[in-house]
């Protein structure tokens, strides 16, 4: 998982933000959803 500077809507919740993560398959994910996913994997 890497930070990239994209202005895209999150692929999970649809929230738009200045910064999103781009996950392994290239989907934009906002910080909040990324935190949720990290908790689920733990």
PyMOL Python script that loads the backbone (N, CA, C, O; Angstrom):
from pymol import cmd

cmd.read_pdbstr("""\
ATOM      1  N   UNK A   1       0.855  -1.192   0.000  1.00  0.00           N
ATOM      2  CA  UNK A   1       0.000   0.000   0.000  1.00  0.00           C
ATOM      3  C   UNK A   1       0.885   1.235   0.000  1.00  0.00           C
ATOM      4  O   UNK A   1       1.807   1.347   0.808  1.00  0.00           O
ATOM      5  N   UNK A   2       0.611   2.136  -0.884  1.00  0.00           N
ATOM      6  CA  UNK A   2       1.450   3.326  -0.937  1.00  0.00           C
ATOM      7  C   UNK A   2       0.608   4.581  -1.079  1.00  0.00           C
ATOM      8  O   UNK A   2      -0.447   4.584  -1.714  1.00  0.00           O
ATOM      9  N   UNK A   3       1.110   5.653  -0.464  1.00  0.00           N
ATOM     10  CA  UNK A   3       0.465   6.954  -0.634  1.00  0.00           C
ATOM     11  C   UNK A   3       0.766   7.461  -2.024  1.00  0.00           C
ATOM     12  O   UNK A   3       1.903   7.391  -2.491  1.00  0.00           O
ATOM     13  N   UNK A   4      -0.256   7.971  -2.681  1.00  0.00           N
ATOM     14  CA  UNK A   4      -0.030   8.687  -3.925  1.00  0.00           C
ATOM     15  C   UNK A   4      -0.890   9.925  -3.896  1.00  0.00           C
ATOM     16  O   UNK A   4      -1.960   9.938  -3.287  1.00  0.00           O
ATOM     17  N   UNK A   5      -0.426  10.958  -4.552  1.00  0.00           N
ATOM     18  CA  UNK A   5      -1.206  12.180  -4.571  1.00  0.00           C
ATOM     19  C   UNK A   5      -2.193  12.111  -5.727  1.00  0.00           C
ATOM     20  O   UNK A   5      -1.859  12.440  -6.865  1.00  0.00           O
ATOM     21  N   UNK A   6      -3.390  11.688  -5.426  1.00  0.00           N
ATOM     22  CA  UNK A   6      -4.459  11.597  -6.402  1.00  0.00           C
ATOM     23  C   UNK A   6      -5.639  12.371  -5.854  1.00  0.00           C
ATOM     24  O   UNK A   6      -5.839  12.430  -4.641  1.00  0.00           O
ATOM     25  N   UNK A   7      -6.409  12.955  -6.726  1.00  0.00           N
ATOM     26  CA  UNK A   7      -7.677  13.526  -6.286  1.00  0.00           C
ATOM     27  C   UNK A   7      -8.759  12.680  -6.914  1.00  0.00           C
ATOM     28  O   UNK A   7      -9.238  12.965  -8.011  1.00  0.00           O
ATOM     29  N   UNK A   8      -9.137  11.637  -6.205  1.00  0.00           N
ATOM     30  CA  UNK A   8     -10.134  10.698  -6.688  1.00  0.00           C
ATOM     31  C   UNK A   8     -11.076  10.376  -5.550  1.00  0.00           C
ATOM     32  O   UNK A   8     -10.745  10.543  -4.376  1.00  0.00           O
ATOM     33  N   UNK A   9     -12.256   9.910  -5.920  1.00  0.00           N
ATOM     34  CA  UNK A   9     -13.188   9.440  -4.906  1.00  0.00           C
ATOM     35  C   UNK A   9     -12.735   8.067  -4.423  1.00  0.00           C
ATOM     36  O   UNK A   9     -12.248   7.250  -5.205  1.00  0.00           O
ATOM     37  N   UNK A  10     -12.901   7.828  -3.139  1.00  0.00           N
ATOM     38  CA  UNK A  10     -12.581   6.524  -2.564  1.00  0.00           C
ATOM     39  C   UNK A  10     -13.428   5.449  -3.234  1.00  0.00           C
ATOM     40  O   UNK A  10     -14.625   5.639  -3.451  1.00  0.00           O
ATOM     41  N   UNK A  11     -12.804   4.316  -3.562  1.00  0.00           N
ATOM     42  CA  UNK A  11     -13.525   3.242  -4.245  1.00  0.00           C
ATOM     43  C   UNK A  11     -14.462   2.488  -3.299  1.00  0.00           C
ATOM     44  O   UNK A  11     -15.316   1.727  -3.756  1.00  0.00           O
ATOM     45  N   UNK A  12     -14.311   2.690  -1.985  1.00  0.00           N
ATOM     46  CA  UNK A  12     -15.163   2.001  -1.019  1.00  0.00           C
ATOM     47  C   UNK A  12     -16.329   2.878  -0.591  1.00  0.00           C
ATOM     48  O   UNK A  12     -17.485   2.479  -0.727  1.00  0.00           O
ATOM     49  N   UNK A  13     -16.036   4.079  -0.071  1.00  0.00           N
ATOM     50  CA  UNK A  13     -17.109   4.912   0.475  1.00  0.00           C
ATOM     51  C   UNK A  13     -17.506   6.055  -0.457  1.00  0.00           C
ATOM     52  O   UNK A  13     -18.531   6.703  -0.246  1.00  0.00           O
ATOM     53  N   UNK A  14     -16.694   6.303  -1.489  1.00  0.00           N
ATOM     54  CA  UNK A  14     -17.030   7.349  -2.441  1.00  0.00           C
ATOM     55  C   UNK A  14     -16.653   8.755  -2.007  1.00  0.00           C
ATOM     56  O   UNK A  14     -16.886   9.718  -2.738  1.00  0.00           O
ATOM     57  N   UNK A  15     -16.063   8.878  -0.804  1.00  0.00           N
ATOM     58  CA  UNK A  15     -15.651  10.188  -0.312  1.00  0.00           C
ATOM     59  C   UNK A  15     -14.468  10.704  -1.123  1.00  0.00           C
ATOM     60  O   UNK A  15     -13.529   9.959  -1.402  1.00  0.00           O
ATOM     61  N   UNK A  16     -14.515  11.978  -1.499  1.00  0.00           N
ATOM     62  CA  UNK A  16     -13.391  12.556  -2.215  1.00  0.00           C
ATOM     63  C   UNK A  16     -12.454  13.246  -1.244  1.00  0.00           C
ATOM     64  O   UNK A  16     -12.894  13.906  -0.303  1.00  0.00           O
ATOM     65  N   UNK A  17     -11.166  13.090  -1.477  1.00  0.00           N
ATOM     66  CA  UNK A  17     -10.188  13.731  -0.617  1.00  0.00           C
ATOM     67  C   UNK A  17      -8.969  14.124  -1.420  1.00  0.00           C
ATOM     68  O   UNK A  17      -8.790  13.674  -2.552  1.00  0.00           O
ATOM     69  N   UNK A  18      -8.130  14.964  -0.836  1.00  0.00           N
ATOM     70  CA  UNK A  18      -6.924  15.386  -1.534  1.00  0.00           C
ATOM     71  C   UNK A  18      -5.940  14.227  -1.691  1.00  0.00           C
ATOM     72  O   UNK A  18      -5.203  14.160  -2.675  1.00  0.00           O
ATOM     73  N   UNK A  19      -5.931  13.322  -0.722  1.00  0.00           N
ATOM     74  CA  UNK A  19      -4.993  12.207  -0.727  1.00  0.00           C
ATOM     75  C   UNK A  19      -5.763  10.905  -0.592  1.00  0.00           C
ATOM     76  O   UNK A  19      -6.637  10.772   0.264  1.00  0.00           O
ATOM     77  N   UNK A  20      -5.431   9.954  -1.439  1.00  0.00           N
ATOM     78  CA  UNK A  20      -5.969   8.606  -1.283  1.00  0.00           C
ATOM     79  C   UNK A  20      -4.826   7.602  -1.394  1.00  0.00           C
ATOM     80  O   UNK A  20      -3.806   7.876  -2.026  1.00  0.00           O
ATOM     81  N   UNK A  21      -5.005   6.449  -0.781  1.00  0.00           N
ATOM     82  CA  UNK A  21      -4.111   5.331  -1.022  1.00  0.00           C
ATOM     83  C   UNK A  21      -4.501   4.688  -2.341  1.00  0.00           C
ATOM     84  O   UNK A  21      -5.672   4.690  -2.721  1.00  0.00           O
ATOM     85  N   UNK A  22      -3.517   4.140  -3.034  1.00  0.00           N
ATOM     86  CA  UNK A  22      -3.795   3.311  -4.195  1.00  0.00           C
ATOM     87  C   UNK A  22      -3.420   1.890  -3.786  1.00  0.00           C
ATOM     88  O   UNK A  22      -2.257   1.606  -3.499  1.00  0.00           O
ATOM     89  N   UNK A  23      -4.418   0.996  -3.760  1.00  0.00           N
ATOM     90  CA  UNK A  23      -4.127  -0.355  -3.281  1.00  0.00           C
ATOM     91  C   UNK A  23      -3.566  -1.220  -4.407  1.00  0.00           C
ATOM     92  O   UNK A  23      -3.317  -0.733  -5.510  1.00  0.00           O
ATOM     93  N   UNK A  24      -3.369  -2.509  -4.117  1.00  0.00           N
ATOM     94  CA  UNK A  24      -2.655  -3.398  -5.024  1.00  0.00           C
ATOM     95  C   UNK A  24      -3.278  -3.454  -6.414  1.00  0.00           C
ATOM     96  O   UNK A  24      -2.559  -3.576  -7.405  1.00  0.00           O
ATOM     97  N   UNK A  25      -4.599  -3.366  -6.501  1.00  0.00           N
ATOM     98  CA  UNK A  25      -5.243  -3.441  -7.816  1.00  0.00           C
ATOM     99  C   UNK A  25      -5.509  -2.064  -8.414  1.00  0.00           C
ATOM    100  O   UNK A  25      -6.206  -1.942  -9.422  1.00  0.00           O
ATOM    101  N   UNK A  26      -4.948  -1.022  -7.784  1.00  0.00           N
ATOM    102  CA  UNK A  26      -5.045   0.311  -8.359  1.00  0.00           C
ATOM    103  C   UNK A  26      -6.263   1.108  -7.944  1.00  0.00           C
ATOM    104  O   UNK A  26      -6.501   2.194  -8.472  1.00  0.00           O
ATOM    105  N   UNK A  27      -7.046   0.583  -6.997  1.00  0.00           N
ATOM    106  CA  UNK A  27      -8.237   1.299  -6.558  1.00  0.00           C
ATOM    107  C   UNK A  27      -7.883   2.371  -5.538  1.00  0.00           C
ATOM    108  O   UNK A  27      -7.082   2.122  -4.637  1.00  0.00           O
ATOM    109  N   UNK A  28      -8.465   3.561  -5.665  1.00  0.00           N
ATOM    110  CA  UNK A  28      -8.228   4.594  -4.661  1.00  0.00           C
ATOM    111  C   UNK A  28      -8.990   4.301  -3.372  1.00  0.00           C
ATOM    112  O   UNK A  28     -10.165   3.938  -3.412  1.00  0.00           O
ATOM    113  N   UNK A  29      -8.330   4.456  -2.245  1.00  0.00           N
ATOM    114  CA  UNK A  29      -8.949   4.222  -0.944  1.00  0.00           C
ATOM    115  C   UNK A  29      -8.567   5.363  -0.011  1.00  0.00           C
ATOM    116  O   UNK A  29      -7.384   5.663   0.149  1.00  0.00           O
ATOM    117  N   UNK A  30      -9.564   6.003   0.609  1.00  0.00           N
ATOM    118  CA  UNK A  30      -9.270   7.099   1.526  1.00  0.00           C
ATOM    119  C   UNK A  30      -8.666   6.574   2.827  1.00  0.00           C
ATOM    120  O   UNK A  30      -8.709   5.378   3.113  1.00  0.00           O
ATOM    121  N   UNK A  31      -8.109   7.488   3.598  1.00  0.00           N
ATOM    122  CA  UNK A  31      -7.405   7.117   4.819  1.00  0.00           C
ATOM    123  C   UNK A  31      -8.311   6.372   5.789  1.00  0.00           C
ATOM    124  O   UNK A  31      -7.892   5.393   6.407  1.00  0.00           O
ATOM    125  N   UNK A  32      -9.563   6.836   5.925  1.00  0.00           N
ATOM    126  CA  UNK A  32     -10.482   6.210   6.874  1.00  0.00           C
ATOM    127  C   UNK A  32     -10.783   4.766   6.486  1.00  0.00           C
ATOM    128  O   UNK A  32     -10.749   3.876   7.336  1.00  0.00           O
ATOM    129  N   UNK A  33     -11.078   4.529   5.208  1.00  0.00           N
ATOM    130  CA  UNK A  33     -11.358   3.164   4.764  1.00  0.00           C
ATOM    131  C   UNK A  33     -10.112   2.291   4.851  1.00  0.00           C
ATOM    132  O   UNK A  33     -10.205   1.105   5.166  1.00  0.00           O
ATOM    133  N   UNK A  34      -8.958   2.867   4.575  1.00  0.00           N
ATOM    134  CA  UNK A  34      -7.722   2.107   4.695  1.00  0.00           C
ATOM    135  C   UNK A  34      -7.494   1.674   6.137  1.00  0.00           C
ATOM    136  O   UNK A  34      -7.048   0.554   6.387  1.00  0.00           O
ATOM    137  N   UNK A  35      -7.798   2.554   7.084  1.00  0.00           N
ATOM    138  CA  UNK A  35      -7.683   2.198   8.499  1.00  0.00           C
ATOM    139  C   UNK A  35      -8.615   1.045   8.841  1.00  0.00           C
ATOM    140  O   UNK A  35      -8.229   0.123   9.560  1.00  0.00           O
ATOM    141  N   UNK A  36      -9.843   1.094   8.328  1.00  0.00           N
ATOM    142  CA  UNK A  36     -10.806   0.021   8.583  1.00  0.00           C
ATOM    143  C   UNK A  36     -10.291  -1.301   8.022  1.00  0.00           C
ATOM    144  O   UNK A  36     -10.360  -2.329   8.697  1.00  0.00           O
ATOM    145  N   UNK A  37      -9.778  -1.282   6.798  1.00  0.00           N
ATOM    146  CA  UNK A  37      -9.255  -2.501   6.186  1.00  0.00           C
ATOM    147  C   UNK A  37      -8.075  -3.049   6.966  1.00  0.00           C
ATOM    148  O   UNK A  37      -7.941  -4.262   7.127  1.00  0.00           O
ATOM    149  N   UNK A  38      -7.219  -2.162   7.452  1.00  0.00           N
ATOM    150  CA  UNK A  38      -6.056  -2.593   8.222  1.00  0.00           C
ATOM    151  C   UNK A  38      -6.487  -3.299   9.502  1.00  0.00           C
ATOM    152  O   UNK A  38      -5.882  -4.293   9.903  1.00  0.00           O
ATOM    153  N   UNK A  39      -7.541  -2.780  10.147  1.00  0.00           N
ATOM    154  CA  UNK A  39      -8.050  -3.400  11.371  1.00  0.00           C
ATOM    155  C   UNK A  39      -8.618  -4.781  11.074  1.00  0.00           C
ATOM    156  O   UNK A  39      -8.422  -5.714  11.853  1.00  0.00           O
ATOM    157  N   UNK A  40      -9.322  -4.918   9.948  1.00  0.00           N
ATOM    158  CA  UNK A  40      -9.917  -6.201   9.599  1.00  0.00           C
ATOM    159  C   UNK A  40      -8.859  -7.256   9.317  1.00  0.00           C
ATOM    160  O   UNK A  40      -9.053  -8.429   9.636  1.00  0.00           O
ATOM    161  N   UNK A  41      -7.742  -6.852   8.724  1.00  0.00           N
ATOM    162  CA  UNK A  41      -6.680  -7.798   8.397  1.00  0.00           C
ATOM    163  C   UNK A  41      -5.886  -8.216   9.627  1.00  0.00           C
ATOM    164  O   UNK A  41      -5.296  -9.297   9.650  1.00  0.00           O
ATOM    165  N   UNK A  42      -5.870  -7.370  10.641  1.00  0.00           N
ATOM    166  CA  UNK A  42      -5.051  -7.636  11.830  1.00  0.00           C
ATOM    167  C   UNK A  42      -5.572  -8.838  12.610  1.00  0.00           C
ATOM    168  O   UNK A  42      -5.001  -9.201  13.638  1.00  0.00           O
TER     169      UNK A  42
END
""", "prot")
cmd.dss("prot")
cmd.show_as("cartoon", "prot")
cmd.util.cbc("prot")
cmd.orient("prot")
